């Protein structure tokens, strides 16, 4: 597949709006979200390397973040809870994502897909959820609290599941993660994360 055809296949992401079940003041496209996720993931990876001395594959982090929702060019935005509500749906979406990865790899291996438990993948997940929290905060500042329930779920996942996965990568990485979470919580909530 040529780079041009791949671009055409993914260009619809600029028109796929997130949070379709919620009223929002400032719609965010999946393309915008992917950009901000890649930006945050790059910043996080750079910080981890320099503050902890732990090696991080920056290329894998940025590419994975840019492509993490690429399948939504075909499926539209499917909320996390809906994706996980049915094993059949979850399997179908995984198949679509795998098919897209194969097509992208034909262009020249552009989509390094890190293992789900790798530090690179966890940094992308942190960036993905951080973008959601920052977007939700912007909506709340505009008088819209519609995303509050989603926001609460993300805080729980950040404090529990993602934190436990970070622990596997050592105490220095866990301390960096805890510092990031505390800073984010203080910035958005006015209080530490725990």
C-alpha positions in Angstrom: 0.0 0.0 0.0 1.4 3.4 -0.9 1.8 6.1 1.7 -0.8 8.2 -0.2 -3.4 5.4 0.0 -2.7 4.9 3.7 -3.2 8.6 4.2 -6.5 8.4 2.4 -7.5 5.5 4.6 -6.7 7.3 7.8 -7.8 10.8 6.8 -11.4 10.2 8.1 -10.0 10.3 11.6 -10.2 14.1 11.4 -14.0 13.7 11.1 -14.5 11.0 13.8 -15.6 12.7 16.9 -15.0 11.3 20.4 -17.5 11.1 23.2 -20.5 10.8 20.9 -22.7 9.8 23.8 -22.0 13.0 25.7 -22.8 16.7 24.9 -19.5 18.6 24.5 -18.7 22.2 23.9 -15.6 21.7 21.9 -15.7 18.4 19.9 -12.4 16.5 19.7 -11.6 14.4 16.7 -9.7 11.1 16.9 -7.0 12.7 14.9 -6.6 15.5 17.4 -6.6 13.0 20.3 -4.0 10.8 18.6 -1.7 13.9 18.1 -2.0 14.9 21.8 -1.5 11.4 22.9 1.7 11.1 20.9 2.9 14.5 22.2 2.3 13.5 25.8 3.7 10.0 25.3 6.9 11.4 23.9 7.2 13.8 26.8 6.6 11.0 29.3 9.1 8.7 27.6 11.8 11.5 27.5 11.2 12.2 31.3 11.4 8.5 32.2 14.7 8.1 30.4 16.2 11.2 31.9 14.8 11.0 35.4 15.1 7.2 36.0 17.9 6.1 33.6 15.6 3.4 32.2 15.8 3.0 28.5 12.7 3.7 26.5 12.2 3.2 22.7 11.0 6.7 21.8 10.2 5.7 18.2 8.0 2.9 19.4 6.2 5.2 21.9 5.5 8.0 19.4 4.5 5.7 16.6 2.3 3.5 18.8 0.6 6.6 20.2 0.0 8.1 16.7 -1.6 4.9 15.5 -3.3 3.7 18.7 -6.9 4.6 17.5 -6.3 4.2 13.8 -8.9 1.4 13.4 -11.5 4.1 14.4 -11.1 5.4 10.8 -13.2 2.3 10.0 -15.3 1.7 13.1 -15.9 5.2 14.4 -15.3 6.0 18.0 -16.4 3.1 20.2 -16.3 3.9 23.9 -14.1 1.7 26.1 -17.0 0.3 28.1 -18.8 -0.7 24.9 -15.6 -2.4 23.5 -15.3 -4.5 26.7 -19.0 -5.3 27.0 -19.0 -8.2 24.6 -16.2 -10.7 24.0 -17.4 -11.0 20.4 -17.2 -7.3 19.7 -13.9 -7.1 21.5 -12.5 -9.9 19.2 -13.9 -8.2 16.1 -12.3 -4.9 17.0 -9.0 -6.6 17.8 -9.2 -8.3 14.3 -9.8 -4.9 12.6 -6.8 -3.4 14.5 -4.6 -6.3 13.5 -5.7 -6.1 9.9 -4.8 -2.4 9.9 -1.4 -3.1 11.4 -0.6 -5.5 8.6 -1.6 -2.9 6.0 0.5 -0.2 7.7 3.5 -2.6 8.0 3.4 -3.0 4.2 4.2 0.7 3.9 7.5 0.1 5.7 7.0 -1.1 9.2 5.6 2.2 10.4 3.6 0.7 13.3 5.9 -0.7 16.0 3.4 -2.3 18.3 5.0 -2.8 21.7 4.0 -5.7 23.9 1.0 -4.7 26.1 3.0 -4.9 29.3 6.0 -3.1 28.0 7.0 0.3 29.4 6.4 1.8 26.0 2.8 0.6 25.8 2.1 1.7 29.4 3.4 5.2 28.6 1.1 5.4 25.6 -1.8 4.3 27.8 -0.9 6.9 30.4 -0.8 9.5 27.6 -4.1 8.3 26.2 -5.9 8.6 29.5 -4.1 11.9 30.4 -5.4 13.5 27.2 -8.9 12.4 28.2 -8.6 14.0 31.6 -7.1 17.2 30.2 -9.9 17.4 27.6 -12.5 16.7 30.2 -11.1 19.5 32.4 -11.4 21.9 29.4 -15.0 20.9 29.0 -15.6 21.3 32.8 -14.1 24.8 32.7 -16.5 25.7 30.0 -19.4 24.6 32.2 -19.9 21.1 30.9 -19.5 18.3 33.5 -20.9 15.6 31.2 -17.6 13.6 31.1 -17.3 13.4 34.9 -18.3 9.8 35.1 -15.7 8.8 32.4 -13.2 10.9 34.2 -13.8 9.1 37.6 -13.3 5.7 35.9 -10.0 6.9 34.4 -8.7 8.1 37.8 -9.6 4.7 39.3 -7.7 2.9 36.5 -4.7 5.2 36.9 -4.5 4.7 40.7 -4.9 0.9 40.5 -4.5 -1.1 37.3 -2.0 1.1 35.5 0.0 1.8 38.6 0.4 -1.9 39.3 1.6 -2.5 35.7 4.1 0.3 36.2 5.4 -1.4 39.3 6.8 -4.2 37.2 9.3 -1.8 35.6 11.0 -1.0 38.9 10.9 1.4 41.8 12.4 4.3 39.9 9.7 4.1 37.2 7.0 3.6 39.8 8.2 6.7 41.7 8.2 8.7 38.4 4.6 7.5 37.8 3.4 8.4 41.3 5.0 11.9 40.8 3.3 12.3 37.5 -0.1 11.3 38.9 0.3 13.6 41.9 1.2 16.5 39.6 -1.8 15.8 37.3 -4.2 15.4 40.2 -3.0 18.6 41.8 -3.3 20.5 38.5 -6.8 19.2 37.7 -8.3 18.4 41.0 -6.4 20.7 43.4 -5.4 17.8 45.5 -2.9 14.8 45.3 -4.0 11.6 43.6 -4.0 9.7 46.9 
